[in-house]
Each structure stands twice: as structure tokens, then as C-alpha cells.
Amino acid sequence: MNLRTLSRSRPILSFALILTFSLGPIAALAQHAAPAKQFALTIDNIMRGQALVGYEPTAVRWSADSKKIYFNWKRADEPRNGETSVYVVGADGSGLRKLSEEEARQQAPPAGGDVSDDKKFIAYVDSGDIFLYNTQSGERRQITKTVDIEANPRFIRDQRHISFTRQNNLYSISLDTGMLEQLTDIRAAGGAPTGAGPTGGGGGGAQTQSQSTARRGTDSQEFLKKEERDLLEVVRERAEKREADEKKRTEREKGNRKPFQLTTGQNAGNMSLSPDGRSVIVVVNETATGAKNTIVPNYVTESAYTEDIPSRTKVGDAQGRSRVAILDVQTGDSKWVDHGQRLTVTPPVQRTEQTTPVEAAAAGAIGQTQGSGSAQGAPRQQPRDREVALSAPQWSEDGKNAIMQGRSTDNKDRWIMHLDPTTGKTKVLASIRDEAWVGGPGSFTLGWLPDNKRVYFQWERDGFSHLYTVSIDGGAPVQLTSGPFEVSDVRLSEDKTKFYFTSSEGSFFERNLYSMAFDGGPRRRLTSMPGNNQAVVSPDQTTLAIIRSFANKPAELYIAPNRVGVSEAEIKQITNSPTDEFKSYNWIVPPIVSIKARDGATVYGRLYKPTNFKKGGPAVVFVHGAGYLQNVHNWWSSYYREYMFHHFLMEKGYAVLDVDYRGSAGYGRDWRTGIYRFMGGKDLTDHVDAAQYLVNEHGVDARRIGIYGGSYGGFITLMAMFTTPDVFAAGAALRPVTDWAHYNNGYTSNILNLPQSDQEAYRKSSPIYHAAGLKGALLICHGMVDVNVHYQDSVRLAQRLIELRKENWELAGYPVEDHAFEQPTSWADEYKRIFKLFEVNLKFPAPMPNNPAPMPKKK
């Protein structure tokens, strides 16, 4: 889930023209198929999901010679629970075919992995073992075959060794000799090597068992251990051998590598070897002390018993943290990376009769107490480390420098840092602050320019997320892109001469691939199809493999030349995913409309309006979820079931409006942070203003407007029904957050801070505190094994509504569904209930208990 008010004279772009492209093999075959079955627009049909609309091609990758494209895909008519298959097609669009599992293993390049400097090999993981893929011959070579899980293979600088992790230690293996070397000795709390075991620390099962018995137990356990050793010769021999081995190991370690000892609650995460091979960078994760994890009961299980699903903590509870350690490969000496961020704090005040607990806690938190109430006067300010989460470092291509990102745990600051691995000290290259919270598209973008002196990153400094560079030698950041648009998915070309990135330049409602020289300059738009274009450039940079969708067309794979001004005839469509039945229906391209909000901002929406809509008819306002997501655009929506359901509502006489409210993505920083400290504020009034727009501009009856949405959309629906009860006659809140103090920390603390320090923000933003305002009819639907927004949220609200003696509501629980439903039967049941809610409460001129007067038109 997740403005400066934007004044734009730009016209709304609504593409009525659908381009016709050259048909690839599958599309061509469809032309000769039997006549398609006409699609029946029913809720059961709509909720078939991907079995109707097909599966988007994913994991698109090129062969090293740029002659073939491999991708994962599944046709709509294939089994719903089956895996996707690997397909291959020529760069000219010919020869599309599905590979067998054996062919895919032998021919297709891996979807991920580390590429060697000469691009000839890819090191990757398959089923926990390391493999090497030859990009020229297509041959695979298995490097490890163990019962342990290996991960994160990376080429070492000489390109003849690969480093990888196994049981929380870093190893290297020679591609020439097969020699395996352990580069770290990281030990879990208690002193045991984290790699101890049959393959991690050497030795057999009996020795491992003896190691466990060597630990000190209770008096009773120690007595039995001694008796066993004295009685049985084999036990005595094993113990003596273990003790001798441990003595040798201890003596060997005195002159070799020191172990890195983790403490209770710590575990080793991401590990990487420095380019010079001298240091290992380890991200150490620390669990929070005293935190309480939630439990989600699962009622429908194979065991027939109720089982518990471990879930997350709640916002404001103690959170884990990550630190970065630098280990010397030869000696094992270690140092912690110092992020250099300090706070000057004042110790908490001494309680007096005049000091409230809230005042005391606030004063201690922000360090601005004027007095302590003690005889010694004002306490002395003390510096302490600021809580900062650090990313793993990225090394320059010449291996001489490393950079990393830091983010404050209070969400207000982000830093681009240069790391000195010899000292662990960092130097801030760019400091990014947001009084709401740092974020936006590309907030994790970080990389090196080819000169090995400058790094690139993204920043919302001018209100939109743009590309910047900064030198490690100092100086102010340099902005490379600018304007009322955002860039994302930034990467350097294979030859390091230019950037490729996705951009909304020209229209908030389109996404296209652009290129630009690595040091800035003119931008070149390389994709030309309307909609959303996500492109993968061939290694020789001549061709684009594009995953493209349009407003009424699901995502498909296309191939086009990599240059400006490509004609329609040069673009080849490769896949054709939906069923013929789906394609037989006239799915509309919803026109994008602009709505003037009460504060003067422009809110954009997609309008679904029956051609024969009668004045005084009913309407529904849809609220997209995620908060920070864009749903008003000219591409296939992630809410495609709702898109089809809106056609169903149109057929039944409803107008439907879907808006990108405050907090949505795609419109810049001020729009993104417009909900800071008040969710259910401007984001809700944007929907109320949208309802007013329907009345004023389209003749909708103000007494016959409903609202619905899921997740964040369910939350807004509740706030609408509770705090603006005279606007919406009926609402369906699906998997809604009802109390933000019960949601997770990562999302919620960004927007509302912490509940113990900003109670006002949580109270005014949480629907459960406003439930007394309910007037209209309310439907709540929630998956009972939802590990994101817990079913408990709706249960607590139900109890509150019972205590308030509200009668015009109902709760539908779905026993096998998580946050995102999977079963078509659950989807269908839910949306039949939503439709019934609207039919019963919106098809009559006076559906609401108090029958409010129509909203007045704006003057």
C-alpha cells in the first residue's frame, strides 16, 4: 500500500486509436481458429481471472548473441495451478516455440545470476546448488552438489573463482581446480561455527553428535554423560578424538583467522567479497528484543486441526535492525561500518506533579526538554548514534571504491555514502531529507558511472523523482533529468555510454523507454506504442523485447528496433495471451477525466459510463488499493477483475468512477505525501469531490452513490461510510485496515509516525474510532488467513459495531483466502455480494435512512 498542488494546462490524453501490429506465430494461428465463443458478461465469468485474460510473459532475457529471446509464459487455456513454461523466439519474431523442461534446462539462459566481465558465463543457483552457464555454447556445468543450500554466487575479480554463501559463511571455489576455500568463520551465538555439520564444518554425523554432547548441560545431564563415557569404549574414543580435534583447531586458529562471533538474536545476511579479495562485507541482522509477533489462525488445513501461521509485528513495536561488518579474510579481524549520523539528545525529564506522561515521553524523544524538575537543573545533552539502516555496498568497476545507502529508521532521511573499507568510516556524498517521509520511485537506485568517480541515484528534490549524479571527491549533486514527470528502472547500457530508463514524460498516463548519455543531455524516446512499455535491450543494443499493455489489452511480448521513429509495420507482436472468448467482448478504453478538488488540485479519474445512462441514475466510486499505486492510466490494470466488473455494472445501468486520489503514485512528491499524518483526509475528500463531480457533470442522483475497494481501498470505504455518511448510500470494504496501530511498521510508520508518539494521527486516521457515524449499508469482506491486513481488523470492527448497536452491516469471512484472493469461487462470491449490496441500496431514489438532500452544484 502507499503535493504541492499541481497546476497543469496539459490536455487529457485518451487514446481512441488502437494500433495494429504485425502478428507473431501464435497470433497468426488464432486467425484460422474456430469462431470464438461469445463472452457472457457475468460475475462468474469475470472472476475466472488469468484463466480468461491469460498470463503476462515474464523473465524476458536475451541470448548472448542477441539472436534469441527467452521468456516464461502460460496460455490462458492451460491448467490454472500449473507452472509457467519457457518459450524461445528469434529476434526477428520467427520460430516461437515452447521448450520442454529438459530443453529449458539445457538451452535457456538462467533468469538471474551473476555475469562474468567478459559476458561469457553466468553463475547462478538451481535447487540450492551452484551452476555455470556458458552464454556462447549454452552448456551448463554444475559447480556444487551438496545437501546444504548455496546462494548468491558471484565472480571474483580474477573471473576464475566464484564466491558463494553456505550456512552463513562465505566460500570461494576455483573454476580450474575445484578447490574450495572458506573465507569467513562466522559463529552463531554460543560459539559453534554456523557452518558446523556434515558439509559445513567437516566431519560425520557421529562427530556432530559428540559436539552437541560436549556443551555443558544440567547436573543430571552431565552425570549421565560421564557415566556413558566411562561405561562405553566407543563413546570414550569419540570424545577423545573430538577433544583432540578441537584442541588442534584452537591452536590453528591462534595463528590464522579469528572467528566472528555473533550474539544472541544476530544472524549473518548478505555477504560479499571485496574486489581485492581482502575483506568480506557482511550485513548482520539483529532481531528486536521484546517484540511480539502476531499469529493468524488457519482453520481449513490438511490436519483438520486449527494451525497457527506466524506473522509480523505491529507498528511501533520494537523493530530489528541491520548493521554492516567488515571482516579481514586473512586474520578474521572485524570492524563495524560507522554511518556517522549522531543525535544530540536530552535525558528524559524527571516526573513532577505538573509533568504529564505524554509530555515526559515527548521531551525525552525529541531532546528539547526545558527543565528536568530536579534540584540539579537542566540535564546535560548527550550524543548517541542515530538508528540508520545500511544497504550492502556497491564497488566501482576498478575495485577501488565502494558506495552504499543509509536510511534513518524515523523515515525522514536518506544518505548516499562513500565507504572506506580499511577503516569502516563513511562520507556522505548526498543528504536527502523529507519532512514527511523519504520515498518515491527509484528511491533504491544507486550505481557507478564508467569513470569510477561518480555515482548515480534518484531524488525528488524538485518535486518529481529524477536522476542525479555526484562525485566521490565531493561537490554538489548534478541533476540530469528534470520536468513534471518521473523516471524509474534506471540502468546503464552494456557499453556504459548511456542510460536507459522508463519515464512518464509527455503524459502521466503512459510509460516509455528513453535513453540519454551517461552525463546527461537530450533524451530519446525509443518506444512508440501507447500504454505501458517495459523494454529489455538486446546485448548488441539493436533490438528491444517489450512487455506492453494497453487499457483494454493485457500485457504481451513485442519485438521492435531500438531506435527513434519506429513504424507500426516494424513492431511484431509475439504472444497472444487471452482466450478468444475474452477477445470477443468489446472492452472499452475508459476516458480519463479531470476533477477539480476542493483545494484547487486536479484529480484524474477513469470514467465508465453507460451510453444510455439516464439522468438520476446510480453510480459507484471505486477506490484502488496499495495507497501508493497508480490506476488511472492507459495500460492494463492490475485491478483487471475490477475493470471487467465495471463493465458489468455499466451493463446494469451504473456509472463508475475510479480516481487517483492523494497518496497515489505517478504524480510527484507532493501528491505522494499528501496523506502524511492523516490517512482518510485529502485522500477521502478527493473521493467525495469525485462523487460531487458525478452529480454535477453526469446527472447522477446524489442519493444513489456507492463506494467500494480493497485493502487501502477498503480502509477509505470505511472512512467514507463513517465520516461522510450522507455522501455514500452503500459501501463494500474489502480486507480493510480498521485500526492503523495494528498494521505493520514499514508502511505505517512512514505516514503516521509511531502510535506511541503521534496518537492524534492514528486516532483520526483509524476507522474504528469513527464507526458511530455509520448510516448507509456496509458490507465487509475479509480473507481469514490474511497475513497482511489481519482478519482481526474486521473482527474488532465487528465487535465495535455490535457495541454501537448498528444493524445495517454484515461481515463475510473467506476461510482459505489470504490478502490477495486465489480461488475463483471466493472472488465470485465476494463480488456477487457487492453487486447485491448496490442493487438493494442504490436502485431506489431514497435508499438511505435519513434520505439526505442532493449535493448542491458548485457555483
N, C-alpha and C positions, 0 to 999 in steps of 0.2 A: 504494500500500500504506500503511498506517498503520492506587489507589482507597482512596482511603480506602475501607475495606470498607463496602459499603452494607448496612444492615440495614433491611429493608422488611417490613411486615406486609401490604402491598397484595396482594390476590388476583391470581392469574394470569388474564388476560383471554383467553379463547378464544372467538371468535365462531362459534357454530354456525349462527346465523341469517343467511342471505344476503337482503338487502333486494331487493325487486322495484321497478324504476323504470319510468317512462314510456318507451316506446320511440321513438327518433327514426326518421327515414325509412329509413336503411339497416337498422336492427334490425328494423323493421316488415316490410320486404321479405323478410327472411330467414325470417319465419314462414310464407311461402307458397312457399318454395323446395322443391325435390325432397327426399325423405328423405335425411338425411346418411349418408355412408359411415361405417361403424363404424370407430373408430380402433383400429388394431392396435398394441399397445404393444411396439414393437421398437426397438432402438438406432438403426437406420437412420431410422425414422420420427421419433424424438425429435430426432435431430441435424439435421433439416431447418431447425430454428431459426425465424427470422421467417417463413419460407415456411409455417410451420404455425401459429404463435401470433399472427402479424400484427405490424404496426409501430405503435409508440406515436405518437399525434398530438404534434406539436412546433410550436415557434414560434407559439404562440397569441397573437393580437393582436386588439384591438377596433377597429372603425371609430370615428372621432371623435365621431359622433353616438350611439354606444352601441347601434346598431340591428343591427349585423352582427358576426360573429366569423369571422376568417380563421385558418387553420392549415395546416400541412404534414402530409401523411398518405399512406400507401400501404396498400392492402389486401393480405392475405396471399397472394392468388392472382395478384398482379401480378409481373412479372419481378424476380428477386432482385437483379440488378445495375442495375436502373433507378433513376431519381431519384424522390424523393417529389414529389407534386403539391400544388398549393394548392387548398384547399376553402373554401367560404364557407357559413355557415348564419345564419339570422335569430336575433336574441336570444331569440325565443320558441320556438326549436327547429325552425322550419319552413324549408323551401326549401333543404335541404342539396344542394349540387352541387359537382362538380369543375370547376375553371376550366381552360380551355385555357392553353397557355403565353402566348399573346398576351393573353388576358383577365387572367391573373395579373399580367403586366407593366403593364397599363393600369388595373386596378381595385384590386388588393390593396395595402394599405399595406405598406411595407418592414418586414422582421422586426427591423431595428435602425436606428440613426441618431440624430441629434440633433434634438430637438423645439424649435420656437420658443416663446418665452414665452407667446404668445397661443394656442398649440396648433394653429395653422392650417397650419403647414408642418413637414415633416420633411426634413432634409438627410441624404443617405445616399450610399453608394458602390455602383455596379454596374459590374462588369468594369473597375475601375480609373478610372472617371470619376465626377464628382460630379453628382447629380441632386437635384431639389427636388420633393417630393410635396405636393400640396395636399390636406389632410385633409378639406376640405369638398366639393370638386368631384371629387376622385380623379384630377385631372390631374397629369402628370409633365412636368417641364421639365429638360432637360439643360443643365448649367452649364458643364462642361468636356468637351472631346473631343480628347484628346492621345494620343500613343504612350507617354507616361510614366504611371506609376501614381499617382493621387491617393488620399489616405486621410485618415481622421479629420476629416471636415467638422464644424464647429461654428459655431453662430450667434454673431456678435459682438454686443456689448451693445446696439447700436442696432437689431439684428434686420434690417438691410438689407444686411449684409455677412456672408460666410461665410469662416472661416479653414479652411485645409486644408494638408496636407503634400504636398510633391512633391520627390523626390530629396533628402531630408534637409534641406529648408528649409521654412519656414512662409510661406504666402501668404495674402492676403485678396482676395476678389473682390466687387465691388458687384453686388447683385441688380438694381439700377436701370440702371446704365450698362454693366456688364460689365467695368469697369476692373479690371485685375489688378495687385496690388502685392506685391512681395516684401518680407517683414518681417524676414528674417534673412539673413545672409551667412555661412553655416557652411561651412567649408572642410575638406576631408579632409586627412590627413597628406600633406605635400608641397607644400601651398599652393594647390592647384587648388580652385575653388569646387565644392562637392558637387553643385550643380545644373548643372555645365557640360555642354553638349550641345545638340542641335538645339532642344529646348524648355525645357531647364532654365536655360541661361545665354545664350541668343540666339546667332544666327549659324548658318551652314550647315555641312554636312559637311566642306567643304574647310577652313573656318576651324578646325574642331575638330581636323582632322588636323594643321594647322600648329601649333596649340597644343601638340600632343603632341611635334612635332619640335623645339619651342623648348626643351625640357628638355635639360640637359647630359647627353651620353652619353659613351661611351668615346672615346679619341683617334681610333680608326678611324671611329667613327660621326660624330664631329664633322668629320673630314676630308671624308667623303662628303657631309655636309650642306652644307659650304662650297662644295664643287665643284658640287653641284646648284644652289645659289643663284647662283653665278657663271655657270653654263652656260645655265640656262633662265630666260627672262624671266618666265614665269607664276609660277614658284616665287619669284622675287625680288619680284614685285609682291605676292604673298600675304604674304610675310614682312614686307615694309614696312608693309602695311596692318595686320597683326597687331600689330606693334610700336607703331604709332601708336595703335591701339585700346587696347592695354594701358597706354600712357602716359596717354591720356585717362582711362581707368578709375582708374588710380592717383591722378591729380590730383583726380578727382571724389570718390574715397573719402577723401582727406585732409580734405575739408570735410564729408563725410557719414558714413555708417555704417562702423564698423570691422568687419573680418571676425572671426569667431570661429574660431580655428584649432584644429582637432582634432589630436591627436598620434597616433603610430603605435599601433594597437590600439584606438583610440576610434571610436565611431560614435554619431550622434545618434538617440535613440529617440523616446519620446513628447514631443510639443511642444504647448503651449497658450498662447493669448494671455490676458493678464490682463484682467479686465473693463474697466479704464480704458484699455486699448489701449497702455499704455506699455511693457510688459515681455512677453517671451516666456520661458516656463519650459521648459527643455529637460532631459530625462533623458539623460545621457551614459553609455553603456555602455562598459566597458573590458574587453577580453579579458585573460585571465590570461597572465602571462609564464611560459613554460616548461611549461605544461600539455600533456599528451599525450592526444589523443583516440583512442578505441578505433575499431576497424574491424570491421564484420560482413560476412563473405564471403557473396555471393549466388550460388548455384550454378545455379539454374534461371532463365535470362534469355533475352530475345529475341535477343541477340547470340550466344548459345551459348557465350560466354566467362564465366568467373567474374568478377563485378564486385564492387567494394567499396562498402559502404554506410557513410558516415561516421556515427559515433555519438558518445557522450558521454565525458566524463572519468570517472575513478573517485574514490570518496570519499577525501578527504584531499589530493587533488592541488590545485594552485593553482587558485583559482576567480576568475572575473571579478567585477567589482563595478559598481555604478551610482552615479553622483553626479548632483546636480541643479544646473544653472547657470541664472542669471537674466540675460537679455540685454536691454539697453535698445534699444527699437525705433528711436529716432531716432539715437543715437550709436553703437550697437553695443557700448558698454561692457558688461563682463560681471563677474559675481561668482559664487562658488560658495556654495551653501547650506551653512551651518555647523550640523550637528546638535547640537553642543555636548557630545557624550559623549567623555570622556577617560579614559584608563587611566594609572595610575602604575606603571611597570614598572622592574624592576631589570635591568641588562645581564647577559647570560649569565655564569656563573661561569667562572673560569679553571680548566682541567683540572688536577687533581693526581692523584697515584697512588691517592688514596682516593676520587676522584670518578668515578663511572661515567658513561658517555654518557647513559644514561637519566635519571640524577639531574641532570646538567647541563642537558639539554634541558627537563626539567620545571621546573627552577628558573628558567630564562630565560623560559619560557612564562607562569608564574603570578606571577613577580616577588616571590618570597618567599625568595630565597636568603639564608642567614645569613652567608655569607662567600665571598670570591672565591678564596682561596688565593694572592692576590698580596700583594706587600710593602706595598701602599698600603691594605690593609684592605678593608672592605665598600664595594662600588661605590655611587655616588650614584643614587638613584631619579630616573627621568626621565619626564615626562608625554608621552603621544603620543595621537593620535586613535584612538578605537575604530572598528573596522570596522562600519559601520552601513549597511544598505540602506534607501533612502528611496523612498517612493511619490510619484507625481505629486500636486501639491497640489489641494485642492478649495476653491472660492471660495464665500463666503456669497452669498446671493441679492442683497444690496445691493452686492456687489462690493468691500467694504471690507476683508475679512479672508480669510486662507487657512489651511487646516489640512492636515496630512499625517501619515503614519505612518512610523515608523522601526523597524527590526528589526535586532538585533545579529546578526552572522554566526556567533556561537557559539550562537545559538538560545535564549538564556536571557532576553532582554529585548525588550520591545516598548514603544514610546512613542507617545502621541498628542501632536502638536506643533502649536503656532501659529507661522506663518511671517510674518516681516516682510519683504516683497519689496524694500523700499528698502535694507535692509542685508544681507539674506541670513541674518540671525540667526533662531534658533528658540527657542521657550519651551515646556518640557514641561508639558502640561496633566494628563496621567495617565501614570504609570510602572507597567508591568505586568511582573512577573518570575515565572519558574517555574524552580525548581532542576532540573527535568528538561528540558522544553523548552516554549516558549510555543506554543499552538495551540488546537485545539477549533473547533467550528462557529462561523462568524461572525467568525473572527479578522481578517478583512479588512473588516468592516463599519465604515463611517465616513460620517457625513453631518451636515448642518446642521439645526437646528430653525428654525422660522419666525421666531423673534425675532432671528436673525442674531447671537446672542451665545452660544448653547450648541450643543454638538455631541453626537452620539450615537455609541456604539461598543459592542462586546461584550467581556465579560471573564469568566473562570472564577474570580473571586476567592473565591466561596463554594462552589466545587466543581462548579458547573454553569454553562454558558455563558448569561449573562443580559445584558439591555440596561441600559446606563448612559448618563448624560449628564454633561457637565462644562462649566463656563463658561470662555470665553477670558479673562475678567477674573480668574480664579483661584478657589480654593476646592476642596473635596474632591469627587470624583465622587459622583453620586447614583444609587443603584440603583433601576431602575423595575420589574423583574420579579424574582421570587425563588421558590425551591421546588425540589424534586427532579425537575426537568425541564429541557429545553434549548430555546432559541429559535433560529431561523435565518431566512434570507431576509427580513431586516427592511427595510421601506421605508415612506416617508410616503405618506399618501393624496394624491390630486390636490389637495384643498383645504387640505392641510397641517395638518389638525386632529387627525389620529390616525395611529397606527402600524398597519400590517398586518404580521403575521409568522406563520411556521409554528412550531408548538410540539408537544412531546410531553407536554404537561400532561395528567394523568389516566391515561396509560399509556405506558410506554416503547415499546410495540409499535404505536402509532398516530401519525399526523401530521394535524393540522388547522390551518385558518386561524383566527387570532384577530385582534381589533382592540383598541386601547387608546388613550386620549387621549395626545397627544404629551408631556404632562408626567406621565404615569403614572396610576394609579388602577385601577379594576376592569377585568378582561379579559373580552371577549365572544367565545365560540366561535361561528364563523359557518358551519362545515361540519359535516355530521351523518352522513355515510356512513362506515361502518367501513373501515379501511385507511389508505391514504396519499392525502391530498388536497392538491394543489398548485394554488392558485387564482390567476387573473388577474382583477382587479376592473375592471368597465366604467368608462369615464371619468365617467359620471354617478353611479357608486357604487351602482347599484341591483341589479346582476346580477353573478354570478360565472361565469366559464368555468373549469371544474375538470378537471384531469387526475387521475383517480382510479383506483387499482387495489386489488384485494383479494388475499388469499393465494392463491386459485385462479383469479383473473380478471386477465388482463393489463390494462394501463392503457388507459382510454378517455376521451373527452371528454364531460363532463356540463355542463348549464346549471342553475343554481339561483338563487333570490333571495338577495340579500346582506342577510340578517338572521338573528337568532337564532330557533330553533324552527321551521325549515322542515320541512314534512311530506314523506313519501315521494312523494306524488302531485305535488308541485310540482317535483320533480327530473326532468330529462329527459336520457336517455342519447342521445348524438348518433352516436357511432361504434360499430362492432361489428367489431373487427379480426380475430379468429381465424377459421380455417376451420371449417366446420360439422363437419368430421371431428374437429378438436380438441375442439369443444364436446360431441361425443358421448360422450367418456370421463368417468368420474366422478372428477375430480381432487379430492383431499381438502384440507381445511383442517387442516394439521398442528397438533395440540395443542401449546401451549407449556408446557414443564415447567421446574421449578426444581431445581437440583442444588447440594448443599452441597459447596463446595470444601474442601480440607484446612486452609486458613487461616480458615475460617468464612465466606468470601464466598459470595454466591449467584450461581451461573452459570445463565443461561437457555438453553434449547435447544428446537429443534423436533424432535418425535419422529415418525418414520414406522414404524409397527409393523403387520405383517400381522394381520388379525383372527383368523386361525388359527395365530398364532405358537406354536410348540412350545417348551416349556422345554428348554434346552440347545441352542437354535438359534444360528445365526451372526448377527453384527451388523457394521455398518460405521459408523465415525465420519467425518463429512465436515468438512473444515476450509476455511472461506471464505478468499478471498484479500484483498489490499489491506491487511491488518492493521487499519487504521482504517476499518472498514466495519461496518455492522450487517446481519445476515442473519437474525436471529430477530425476526420481526415479522409483522403481519397484512396485508402487501401483497405484490404480485407481485415476486418476487426477480429481481435482475439475474443471478442464477445459475439461470435458469429451465430451462436444459437439465439441470442437476443436479437440480432439483426434479422433473422428469419421470423422470430416471434413477433417482431414489429410489423412485418408484412402480414402476419396472421391477424394482428389487431387492426391494421388498416382494412383488411377484408371484412372485419366485423364492425367497421364504422368509426374507429378511434383514430384521432391524430396522435402521433408520438413525437416527442422532442427529447433529444439526447444532447447534453451540453458539456463542454469542458470548463468546469467550474474552477474557482480559485483553489490552487493546490495541484492542478493538473500539470502534466508535462507538456513541453513543446513551446512555451510562450515566455520563457526567460525567468530570471531570478525572482523578480517581484511577484510574479504570478505563482511561482513555486512556493514562496514563503508567505503568501497571503493568508495562511491559516495559522500562523505562529501564535501560540498561547490561546487560540480559540478555534478549535475544530467544531463546526456547526455554527460558525459566524458567517463570514463572507461566502464560504462555500455553500451554505444553505440559502442565504439571500439571493445568490445567483440563480438557484432553482426556483425560488419564489418569484423572482423577476422574470424567469422563463415562463412560468405559469401565467403571469400577467401579460406577457407578450402573446401567448396563445389566445388569450381573451381579446386583447385589443386588435391584433393583426389578423387573426384567423377565425374569429367568431365563436370560439369555444365557450361553452357555458361554464362560468366560474364555479358553479356548484357541482360540476361533474368532472373534476380533475383528480386523477390518481397518481401515485408515485411508487416506484419500486427500484430495487437494486440489491447487489450482494456485496458482502464484506464491508468496505468503506461505504459502498452504496447502501447497504443495509443500515449502517450507522446513520447516514444522512436521512434515510427514510424515517427512522425513529425520531430524530431531531425534528424533522418536518411535522410528523404527526403529533409530537408532544409540545413543541414550542410555536408552531404556526398552524394550529388545529383548524382554523377557519379557511385555510387555503386548499388543503388536500382532503377529499372526502374519504379516501381509502389508500392504504399503503401496505406493501409487501416488503418486509425487511428480511433479507436472506443472509444467513450466517453473520449476523451483525455484531459489531463491538457495542456493548451496552455500558461498559464502565472502563475507561482508558487506564485506570490504575491496575486493571487485570490483564492488560496486553503486554507485549514484550518490550524489552528495554531498547533494543537497537532502533526500532522505528519510532516509538512513542516519545522517548527522551529527546529526540531531535526537536520535536514540535512543541511539546508541553513541558519540557524540563523534567524534573522529578516530582512525584506526588507529595513527598515529604517536605519539599522546599517551595513548591508552587501549587498549593492546594486549590487556589482560586481557578487556575487554568484547567485543572482536572474536573472540578465540580461543574463549571459552566459548560464543559465540553462533553460530559458524560450523560447519555440519555436517561439512565436510571434515576437520576436526580430530578428529571423533568416529567416523569411518567404521569403525574397528576393531571397534565394538560390534555391527555388523550380525549378526543371527541369522536373522530371518524372510526371506520372499521380497520382493524390491524391484523395482518397475518404475519407470523414469524415462522421461518423455516430454517432448520439448522441440522447439519450432519452431526451425529452423536459421537463420532470418533475424529472430530476436527482437532488437529494438534496445533493449528494456527490461532484461530479465534475459537476458544473452547466452548463446547456446548453449555458449560457452566454459565457463560454470559447470558444466554437466553433463559436458563433455568432461574437464575437470580432475578432477572427482569420479570419472569412469570410470577414469582412469589411477590414481587413488589406490586404488580398489577392486581393480584388477588387481595393483598392487604389494602389497596386503594379501592377495592370493590368495583373495578372496571369489568364490564361484561362483553364489550364489543371487540374481542380479540381472541385469537387462537394460536396455538403453537403446534407445529408439525415437526417431529423429530425423524431423522433418517438414520437407522441403526448402523448401516455399513459404510456411510459416507464420511470422507474427510472434508477438508475445506473446499477443494475442487471435486465436485461430484464425478463419478465414473460410470455408474450404471445408467443406461438409457431409461430404465423404468423409474429410477429416482428422479431424473431430470423431468420426465413426462409428468409424474405425479405432482412435482413441485409447481410446474407451470400451468397445469390444469387447475390447481388451487388458486394461483394468481389470477388466471382468467376468470374463474368463478367469482373471486373477490370483486373484480372490476365489473363484471356483468351484473352482480347483485346490487352494487353500490353506486355505479356511475350511469346506468341506463335509465335512471329516473330523474325528473327535474329537481327533486328535493330530497336527496339521499341522506343528508347529514342531520343529526339530531337537532341542532339549533338552526338549520337552514339559513346559513349566512347570506347576506346580500351579495350580489355580484361585485367583483372588484371594479372600482371606478377606472375609467380610462385616464391615461396621463394627458395632461394638457400640453 
